[in-house]
Amino acid sequence: EGVGSTIEDLRIAGIHIWMLTGDKIETAINIGIAANLIDNYAEQFIYTEELQVNPDELMKKLDSDILKIENALNLPHFDFDQYQKYNNDTSESTSESSSSFWKKIPFIRLCKLKNHTLGLDRESYKKLTHSSNHVLIVDGTVIDTFLDKRFEMKFFYLADKCTCVICGRISPYQKGAIVTSANRLLKKITLAIGDGANDRNMINRANIGVGIRG
């Protein structure tokens, strides 16, 4: 009771929501609809088990979806190759501190370029997000590939632009790995909430972990 409206309030406040579940994708999508994570206006970027077979095709789809969401949100295209070159060049410099490095790289700054909806009432928020509501839906078989160094930056870039992320058939290890990678790449405060033993890894790795009993 009240879950849908609560989640909507969190999104209005600018809190980015991920749902990580062991349920299959179809069930996860139904839960997302019931919990108000997915509405009738949402464009869905779906990554199913079939894409795991061909990494090159997976990369093509990832690149295509990134272009789609950049165009939809009117964002400048992010040059990942240029970022990698900057990353490599900067990492070779021993005189530059880690903190100043993260302040300079464009990846983190661009990940924060969103429509700021803080302070809007619910109806105004709905009108604003109808044209920019994107949901990323990923099967657990694809997550391992997305957490690989070749894919992880693009995956988290796309995920950060979406209204919410839903991952189905996720293992306890994958839950923790996603939180760890999000902390490292996005540099945001993470809150993990779970009600089972399979959520322990995720809860422990988040900046704030909440376990629900009963």
Backbone as a ProteinNet text record, in pm:
[ID]
protein_1_A
[PRIMARY]
EGVGSTIEDLRIAGIHIWMLTGDKIETAINIGIAANLIDNYAEQFIYTEELQVNPDELMKKLDSDILKIENALNLPHFDFDQYQKYNNDTSESTSESSSSFWKKIPFIRLCKLKNHTLGLDRESYKKLTHSSNHVLIVDGTVIDTFLDKRFEMKFFYLADKCTCVICGRISPYQKGAIVTSANRLLKKITLAIGDGANDRNMINRANIGVGIRG
[TERTIARY]
83.4	0	87.6	62.3	135.5	273.2	309.7	443.9	463.1	364.9	376.3	395.2	313	323	452.4	499	625.6	742.2	744.5	851.1	846.9	727.4	714.8	770.2	744.3	799	951.5	1008	1153.9	1211.7	1144.4	1192.1	1179.4	1072.5	1056.9	1171.5	1217	1326.6	1462.6	1465.2	1590.3	1666.6	1600.7	1666	1651.2	1762.7	1766.7	1743.5	1644.3	1603.4	1644.4	1708.6	1740.2	1663.3	1605.2	1543.7	1624.6	1685.5	1766.8	1696	1655.1	1576.1	1620.2	1597.3	1626	1515.6	1402.6	1290.8	1325.6	1257.8	1280.8	1233.1	1280.7	1255.7	1106.7	1026.3	883.2	819.2	856.5	803.7	854.4	981.4	1041	971.1	938.1	867.6	729.6	657.8	525.6	533.5	636.6	656.7	686.2	767.2	800	678	586	461.5	376.3	363.5	282.3	340	472.8	539.4	558	502.1	508.9	649.1	732.9	863.8	853.4	754.3	730.9	589.7	576.3	443	421	305.2	269.1	354.3	422.7	501.2	647.5	687.7	829.4	879	994.5	1064.4	1155.5	1145.4	1218.9	1339.8	1455	1576.3	1596	1568.2	1567.2	1686.3	1757.4	1872.9	1846	1813.9	1775.6	1892.3	1867.5	1971	2029.6	1948.5	1995.3	2112.5	2116.7	2223.7	2358.3	2354.5	2477.8	2564.6	2503	2574.5	2676.4	2642.5	2729.1	2766.4	2884.5	2925.4	2929.5	2963.5	2969.1	2830.1	2730.8	2593.4	2543.7	2585.6	2549.1	2605.1	2729.2	2791.1	2720.9	2681.9	2610.2	2478.4	2405.4	2278.1	2301.5	2404.9	2436.5	2469.2	2551.3	2585.3	2461.3	2374.5	2252.9	2159.6	2144.1	2055.9	2112	2243.5	2305.7	2275.4	2286.5	2254.8	2108.2	2019.6	1876.8	1847.3	1906.2	1873.3	1940.7	2057.5	2121.5	2037.4	1984.4	1898.7	1768.7	1710.5	1583.8	1598.9	1713	1736.6	1812.3	1838.4	1909.5	2046.5	2119.8	2253.4	2359.5	2475	2585.8	2635.1	2679.1	2727.7	2857.5	2865.1	2984.8	3081.3	3204.8	3307.7	3383.1	3345.7	3407.8	3554.2	3587.2	3726.9	3815.3	3765.2	3840.7	3857.7	3751.9	3760.4	3865.9	3866.9	3964	4105.8	4125.8	4258.7	4297.8	4204	4231.3	4260.3	4183	4200.7	4340.9	4383.3	4515.3	4627.3	4611.9	4714.8	4726.8	4612.6	4613.5	4667.7	4635.4	4679.6	4830.4	4896.4	5041.8	5110.3	5035.4	5092.9	5088.8	5203.6	5209.5	5188.9	5192.9	5181.4	5037.5	4943.5	4803.9	4733.1	4663.9	4595.5	4470.5	4424	4303.8	4182.6	4171.7	4054.2	4048.1	4162.5	4162	4136.1	4178.7	4152.2	4002.3	3928.6	3785.8	3710.3	3765.3	3698.6	3708.1	3813.2	3837.6	3769.2	3752.7	3703.7	3559.3	3528.9	3395.6	3288.6	3326	3227.8	3138.8	3199	3121.3	3029.8	3082.2	3000.2	2882.3	2906.3	2797.7	2693.1	2734.3	2638.3	2542.7	2580.7	2497	2407.9	2419.8	2337	2199.1	2105.3	1970.6	1869.9	1744.3	1639.9	1620.9	1644.4	1629.9	1483	1420.9	1278.3	1252.1	1356.2	1338.4	1244.9	1143.6	1053.2	927.5	917.6	797.4	686.2	560.5	451	433.6	353.6	344.2	293.6	192.5	136.8	236.7	310.5	412.5	523.1	556.7	660.9	617.3	492.3	442.5	449.5	409	412.3	554.7	649.1	788.4	850.1	816.7	882	814.9	698.1	631.3	718.1	795.2	875.9	1018.2	1054	1192	1200	1099.8	1094.7	1153.5	1268.4	1336.3	1366.8	1341.9	1365.5	1463.4	1567.3	1666.9	1634.9	1613.7	1576.7	1681.4	1744.7	1858.7	1842.5	1866	1867.1	2001.3	1998.2	2119	2230.6	2196.5	2300.1	2381.9	2325.4	2396.1	2476.7	2437.3	2503	2651.7	2688.7	2831.2	2912.4	2856.6	2924.7	2929.2	2819.3	2814.8	2912	2945.4	3040	3184.5	3202.8	3337.2	3390.1	3520.7	3582.7	3545	3526.2	3494.1	3356.3	3264.4	3125.7	3082.9	3148.8	3091.7	3067.1	3158.4	3141.6	3017.1	2997.6	2880.8	2751.9	2757.4	2638.7	2594.1	2687	2649.8	2615.6	2674.6	2637.8	2491.3	2452.5	2314	2221.2	2260.9	2176.9	2150.3	2250.7	2237	2144.4	2126.6	2037	1891.8	1871.4	1736.3	1663.3	1531	1449.8	1466.5	1474.8	1501.6	1565.8	1622.6	1688.4	1628.5	1591.9	1537	1623.6	1677.3	1761.4	1696.7	1671.1	1609.5	1707.1	1675.9	1761.2	1902.2	1907.7	2033.9	2074.7	2200	2252.5	2295.1	2310.1	2359.3	2494.3	2582.7	2713.1	2696.2	2609.1	2588.4	2529.9	2441.8	2385	2495.6	2586.6	2697.5	2791.2	2816.3	2907.6	2851.3	2721.1	2657.4	2673	2649.3	2663.3	2807.6	2902.4	3044.1	3083.7	3041.7	3075.6	3007.8	2884.3	2813.5	2884.6	2929.8	3004.5	3130.8	3200	3329.3	3313.1	3217	3204.8	3119.5	3011.5	2918.2	2945.1	3020.6	3056	2931.9	2834.5	2712.3	2692.9	2610.1	2575.8	2474.3	2503.7	2413.8	2344.8	2216.9	2135.7	2079.9	2106.8	2057	1959.4	1843.7	1739.8	1703	1705	1670.8	1608	1539.9	1469.6	1507.3	1618.8	1656.3	1806.3	1846.5	1989.1	2061.1	1989.4	2052.4	2078.9	2032	2058	2175.6	2232.1	2336.3	2457.2	2501.8	2619.2	2596.1	2479.3	2443.1	2435.6	2374.1	2357.5	2492.7	2583	2715	2800.2	2782.4	2867.4	2815.5	2691.1	2634.3	2685.7	2679.7	2715.3	2622.4	2495.8	2395.6	2321.2	2318.8	2250.9	2136.8	2021.9	1903.9	1851.5	1845.3	1787.5	1650.6	1553.7	1416.1	1385.7	1334.7	1300.8	1150	1097.4	956.2	873.4
-119.1	0	125	214.3	339.5	329.8	211.2	193.6	280.4	277.8	352.7	501.6	560.3	704.5	739.1	649.1	672.7	674	577.2	571.5	695.3	738.7	859.7	980.9	989.1	1099.1	1094.6	974.9	960.9	1008.6	975.1	1016.7	1167.6	1226.3	1371.5	1439.4	1375.3	1430	1409.3	1344.5	1325.6	1200.7	1108.3	983.7	880.7	826	731.1	590.6	520.6	391.3	275.4	176.3	49.3	-61	-152.2	-270.2	-392.4	-459.3	-577.7	-697.3	-791.6	-903.4	-1035	-1142.2	-1274.6	-1326.9	-1256.4	-1298.9	-1284.8	-1361.3	-1350.9	-1215.6	-1180.3	-1046.9	-1014.4	-1108.8	-1082.4	-1045.2	-1119.2	-1089.7	-955.3	-927.6	-800.7	-682.1	-695.5	-587.7	-565.1	-674.3	-661.6	-593.9	-628.4	-563.1	-414.6	-384.6	-245.9	-163.4	-222.8	-153.8	-131.2	-236.3	-225.9	-125.1	-112.9	-22.1	118	141.6	274.5	310.5	209.8	234.2	246.2	180	183.1	233.7	334.1	381.2	367.7	411.6	395.3	479.3	579.4	669.6	627.9	528.1	492.9	421.4	465.7	390.7	290.5	165.4	58.8	15.2	15	-41.4	-179	-284.7	-420	-500.4	-561.2	-645.4	-786.2	-876.5	-1012	-1109.2	-1232.2	-1335.9	-1358.5	-1341.9	-1367.6	-1277.2	-1156.9	-1062.7	-1103.4	-1191	-1234.6	-1317.1	-1378.6	-1469.7	-1395.4	-1273.5	-1197.4	-1062.5	-1052.1	-926.9	-807.5	-830.7	-719.9	-661.9	-749.5	-702.5	-632.3	-683.1	-619.8	-478	-461.9	-329.4	-235.4	-287	-204.8	-153.2	-241.5	-200.2	-98	-119	-25.7	112.2	115.9	243.6	311.2	230.9	285	343.6	273.6	322.1	447.9	456.1	576.8	697.3	679.4	788.7	829.4	729.7	758.4	844	805.5	877.9	1014.6	1026.5	1158.3	1252.6	1202	1284.2	1320.7	1223.3	1247.8	1350.2	1347	1439	1563.7	1573.7	1689.8	1708.2	1597.9	1599.6	1594.6	1655.2	1640.9	1497.1	1450.9	1312.9	1299	1194.7	1171.2	1082.6	1128.6	1055.3	963.8	836.9	741.9	716.7	718.5	697.5	809.9	931.9	1046.4	1036.6	993.9	977.2	873.6	760	655.3	706.6	785.1	840.5	934.4	1018.2	1109.7	1030.8	925.4	841.1	781.3	727.5	664.9	767.3	884	987.5	1038.6	1058	1113.7	1014.4	885.2	784.5	768.8	812.6	803.4	914.8	1018.3	1131.2	1103.5	1097.5	1068.7	1192.9	1309.2	1433.4	1473.8	1411.8	1452.6	1364.8	1425.3	1349.8	1284.7	1181.6	1110.4	1201.7	1288.9	1375.5	1473.8	1532.8	1628.4	1558.2	1433.2	1356.4	1340.9	1302.4	1280	1409.2	1522.2	1649.5	1688.4	1643.3	1687.6	1601.8	1473.3	1387.6	1422.6	1426.4	1467.5	1363.1	1236.2	1129.1	1154.5	1186.2	1207.2	1327.9	1436.3	1556.5	1531.5	1462.1	1437.8	1344.6	1253.4	1164	1240.1	1361.8	1440.5	1538.5	1542.8	1633.4	1572.4	1606.8	1552.9	1667.3	1633.8	1731.2	1734.2	1848.1	1857.7	1882.6	1787.9	1795.9	1821.8	1851.4	1874.9	1993.1	1971.7	2079.8	2085.2	2000.7	2000.1	1923.4	1964.4	1883.9	1764	1667.7	1541	1559.4	1643.4	1660.8	1727.2	1826.4	1891.7	1793.5	1707.9	1607.8	1510.8	1467.2	1374.4	1436.1	1563.5	1630.2	1640.7	1668.3	1685	1553.7	1443.7	1316.2	1235.2	1275.7	1200.1	1189.7	1293.9	1294.8	1245.9	1216.3	1177	1062.6	975.7	863.8	739.9	696.3	581.1	479.2	352.7	244.9	145.6	114	15.8	-116.8	-221.1	-353.5	-453.9	-522	-608.1	-745.1	-849.1	-985.9	-1013.3	-1094.1	-1122.4	-1184.9	-1256.4	-1317.9	-1212.9	-1094.9	-987.2	-901.5	-902.4	-817.3	-846.9	-974.3	-1008.2	-943.1	-939	-873.5	-722.7	-664.4	-520.2	-475.6	-565.8	-531.6	-551.9	-603.7	-617.4	-479	-462.9	-332	-272.2	-356.5	-306.2	-240.5	-287	-242.2	-150.7	-159.8	-103	47.9	121.1	265.7	304.7	241.6	272.8	227.7	112	62	159.1	202.7	292	432.3	472.5	600.4	596.5	488.9	473.5	460.6	379.6	357.6	487.1	571.9	696.6	795.4	779.7	868.1	820.2	693.8	638	676	677.5	709	604.4	478	371.3	254.5	163.5	44.7	-77.5	-177.1	-301.9	-417.5	-492.9	-608.3	-734.5	-831.8	-957.4	-1073.4	-1179.1	-1298.7	-1261.4	-1176.5	-1127.6	-1211.6	-1252.3	-1330.5	-1237.6	-1290.5	-1207.3	-1143	-1218	-1161.3	-1043.6	-1059.2	-952.8	-827.8	-845.6	-730	-647.2	-716.1	-645.5	-582.4	-653.5	-602.1	-477.2	-473.7	-355.9	-234.7	-253.8	-143.6	-93.8	-187.2	-149.6	-69.2	-114	-44.1	92	100	228.7	328.6	282.1	370	423	334.1	370.2	461.1	433	506	632.2	625	737.5	832.5	786.2	871.6	930.7	845.1	889.7	812.7	866	795.9	687.2	563.4	452.3	403.6	374.9	318	185.8	77.5	-54.5	-104.1	-149.1	-198.4	-340.2	-432.3	-570.8	-640.1	-751.5	-822.9	-970.4	-1008	-1148.8	-1167.4	-1292.4	-1323.5	-1296.7	-1309.8	-1286.3	-1137.9	-1051.1	-907.1	-861	-952.1	-914.4	-850.4	-909.8	-858.2	-715.2	-691.2	-558.2	-457	-496	-406.7	-368.6	-466.9	-441.3	-347.6	-351.4	-272.3	-131.3	-106.1	27.4	124.8	253.7	354.7	347	320.6	303.8	173.9	83.5	-44.2	-60.1	-103.2	-121.8	-263.4	-338	-471.7	-470.4	-529.5	-532.4	-672.1	-679.1	-807.6	-817.5	-935.9	-957.7	-946.1
0	0	0	-94.5	-101.5	-163	-214	-269.9	-394.2	-484	-609	-586.7	-500.3	-474.9	-402.2	-315.7	-245.1	-342.5	-434.2	-534.3	-623.1	-657.4	-738.8	-664.8	-534.6	-454.5	-451.8	-443.1	-443.8	-576.6	-685.1	-817.1	-834.6	-781.9	-787.2	-712.6	-605.5	-525	-590.7	-706.3	-777.9	-738.6	-668.9	-628.6	-740	-783.8	-894.5	-839.9	-892.7	-836.8	-927.5	-866.9	-932.2	-859.6	-935.5	-876.2	-919.1	-822.6	-848.9	-787	-870.2	-821.1	-884.1	-812.4	-865.7	-955.3	-959.5	-1044.3	-1191.8	-1275.8	-1419.8	-1470.9	-1589.1	-1644.5	-1652.3	-1700.4	-1715.7	-1581.7	-1477.8	-1344.3	-1294.1	-1319.2	-1275.7	-1341.5	-1469.9	-1540.4	-1479.5	-1449.6	-1388.3	-1251.8	-1175.4	-1045.7	-1066.4	-1168.1	-1198.1	-1233.4	-1308.2	-1343.5	-1219.1	-1136.5	-1014.9	-916.6	-915.3	-821	-878	-996.8	-1059	-1108.4	-1130.4	-1190.3	-1341.7	-1399	-1543.7	-1568.5	-1654.4	-1689.5	-1839.9	-1885.9	-2026.9	-2120.8	-2066.6	-2150.2	-2160.6	-2083.9	-2074.7	-2200.3	-2248.9	-2352.8	-2283.4	-2325.9	-2258.8	-2340.5	-2276.4	-2335.4	-2272	-2348.4	-2292.2	-2343.4	-2249.5	-2282	-2230.2	-2323.5	-2287.3	-2302.1	-2262	-2262.2	-2400.8	-2504.9	-2641.2	-2679.9	-2626.3	-2661.1	-2602.8	-2502.8	-2438.6	-2532.7	-2631.9	-2722.6	-2807.7	-2850.3	-2940.8	-2878.3	-2817.6	-2753.2	-2847.6	-2975	-3070.4	-3095.5	-3109.2	-3126.7	-3000.8	-2886.5	-2760.2	-2752.6	-2795.9	-2795.2	-2892.9	-3009.3	-3106.9	-3049.4	-2982.5	-2922.6	-2811.9	-2733.1	-2625.4	-2681.4	-2786	-2850.2	-2908	-2970.7	-3030.7	-2924.9	-2813	-2706.7	-2640.8	-2630.9	-2575.6	-2664.7	-2796.1	-2888.6	-2877.7	-2864	-2851.7	-2729.3	-2617.3	-2493.9	-2490.6	-2550.8	-2559.6	-2644.4	-2754.7	-2840.4	-2769.1	-2699.3	-2630.3	-2518.6	-2449.6	-2338.3	-2381.1	-2513.5	-2568.1	-2502.3	-2492	-2432.8	-2541.4	-2518.9	-2615.1	-2615	-2731	-2737.6	-2659.7	-2579.3	-2499.6	-2577.4	-2591	-2665.1	-2568.5	-2567.8	-2475.5	-2509.6	-2638.5	-2678.6	-2625.8	-2635.2	-2585.1	-2433.5	-2367.2	-2222.2	-2184.7	-2256.4	-2226.6	-2246.1	-2351.2	-2376.1	-2262.5	-2222.1	-2110.6	-1983.2	-1962.3	-1844.5	-1841.6	-1955.6	-1963.7	-1945.2	-2010.2	-1999.5	-1856.2	-1791.5	-1657	-1555.4	-1574.3	-1478.9	-1479	-1588	-1595.8	-1517.4	-1483.8	-1411.3	-1261.5	-1199.1	-1055.9	-971.6	-1034.2	-957.7	-933.1	-1006	-993.6	-892.1	-798.8	-695	-750.1	-679.1	-721.9	-721.5	-620.8	-611.5	-727.4	-765.3	-875.7	-1007.5	-1017.1	-1138.7	-1160.6	-1056.4	-1070.9	-1097.1	-1050.4	-1075.9	-1222.5	-1289.6	-1426.4	-1531.6	-1507.1	-1614.6	-1649.6	-1778.3	-1821	-1794.6	-1779.7	-1762.8	-1641.8	-1529.8	-1409	-1422.9	-1481.4	-1496.4	-1589.1	-1699.1	-1793.6	-1735.5	-1649.1	-1585.7	-1494.8	-1456.1	-1367.3	-1443.2	-1576.1	-1654.9	-1675.1	-1590.9	-1598.9	-1586.9	-1607.5	-1577.5	-1426.6	-1364.1	-1219.9	-1186.9	-1117.3	-1087.8	-940.4	-863.9	-721.3	-698.5	-615.9	-581.5	-666.7	-768.3	-851	-780.5	-804.1	-754.9	-847.3	-803.5	-876	-1019	-1039.8	-1173.8	-1267.5	-1218.9	-1301.2	-1336.5	-1240.9	-1264.6	-1374.8	-1369.9	-1471	-1610.2	-1621.5	-1751.8	-1804	-1714.7	-1754.8	-1800.3	-1731.6	-1759.7	-1869.7	-1916	-2021.6	-2146.5	-2174.7	-2296.2	-2272.4	-2148.4	-2119.9	-2020	-2023.2	-1929.6	-1996.3	-1949.2	-2007.4	-1899	-1930.5	-1834.8	-1895.2	-1820.8	-1863.5	-1795.8	-1876.5	-1825.7	-1871.9	-1775.8	-1808	-1744.1	-1823.2	-1771.3	-1703.6	-1598.7	-1522.7	-1603.2	-1709.5	-1793.2	-1867.1	-1885.5	-1955.2	-1857.2	-1731.1	-1631.4	-1620.4	-1621.2	-1610.3	-1721.6	-1842.1	-1954.1	-1933.1	-1887	-1863.5	-1754.3	-1663.4	-1557.1	-1600.2	-1721.8	-1777.3	-1815	-1810.4	-1832.8	-1967.9	-2069.4	-2203.1	-2207	-2123.4	-2131	-2016.1	-1901.5	-1779.4	-1786.6	-1848.7	-1853.2	-1932.9	-2047.4	-2129.9	-2060.8	-1996	-1926.4	-1817.1	-1733.5	-1623.9	-1674.2	-1785.6	-1846.5	-1889.7	-1960.9	-2004.4	-1884.4	-1787.7	-1669.9	-1595.3	-1587	-1512.5	-1581.4	-1711.8	-1785.9	-1779.5	-1745.7	-1743.7	-1615.4	-1624.4	-1508	-1399.6	-1439.9	-1344.6	-1417.5	-1339.6	-1393.8	-1326	-1406.7	-1353.3	-1401.6	-1307.5	-1340.7	-1285.3	-1372.8	-1332.4	-1339.5	-1266.5	-1256.7	-1209.6	-1107.9	-1054.2	-933.3	-929.5	-817.5	-704.1	-582.5	-471.6	-502.5	-568.1	-603.9	-699.8	-800.2	-898.1	-833.3	-737	-666.1	-601.7	-533.1	-469.8	-570	-680.9	-783.8	-850.2	-871.8	-931.6	-840	-711.2	-615.4	-610.8	-607.9	-603.4	-726.5	-843.6	-968	-975.1	-928.3	-927.4	-836.6	-721.4	-630.6	-697.2	-766.4	-825.9	-946.5	-1033.5	-1159.5	-1148.2	-1074.7	-1070.4	-954.7	-855.3	-741.5	-674.5	-649.3	-583.6	-453.6	-367.1	-244.1	-278	-240.5	-271.1	-144.1	-158.9	-51.4	-101.3	-29.9	-68	38.1	-7.5	83	41.7	135.9	105.5	224.6	195.7	303	311.2	247.3	248.6	256.4	281.6	290.6	158.9	47.2	-83.4	-110.6	-21.2	-34.5	51.9	128.5	224.6	156.5	47.3	-23.8	-71.5	-127.1	-176.3	-62.4	47.7	162.6	221.9	229.5	288	202.8	71.4	-17.2	-42.9	-10.7	-32.1	73.5	41	141	261.3	232.8	338.2	309.8	405.5	387.1	485.6	434.8	519.1	500.2	608.7	605.5	670.2	601.9	652.4	705.3	827	887.3	906.4	878	900.9	775.4
[MASK]
++++++++++++++++++++++++++++++++++++++++++++++++++++++++++++++++++++++++++++++++++++++++++++++++++++++++++++++++++++++++++++++++++++++++++++++++++++++++++++++++++++++++++++++++++++++++++++++++++++++++++++++++++++++

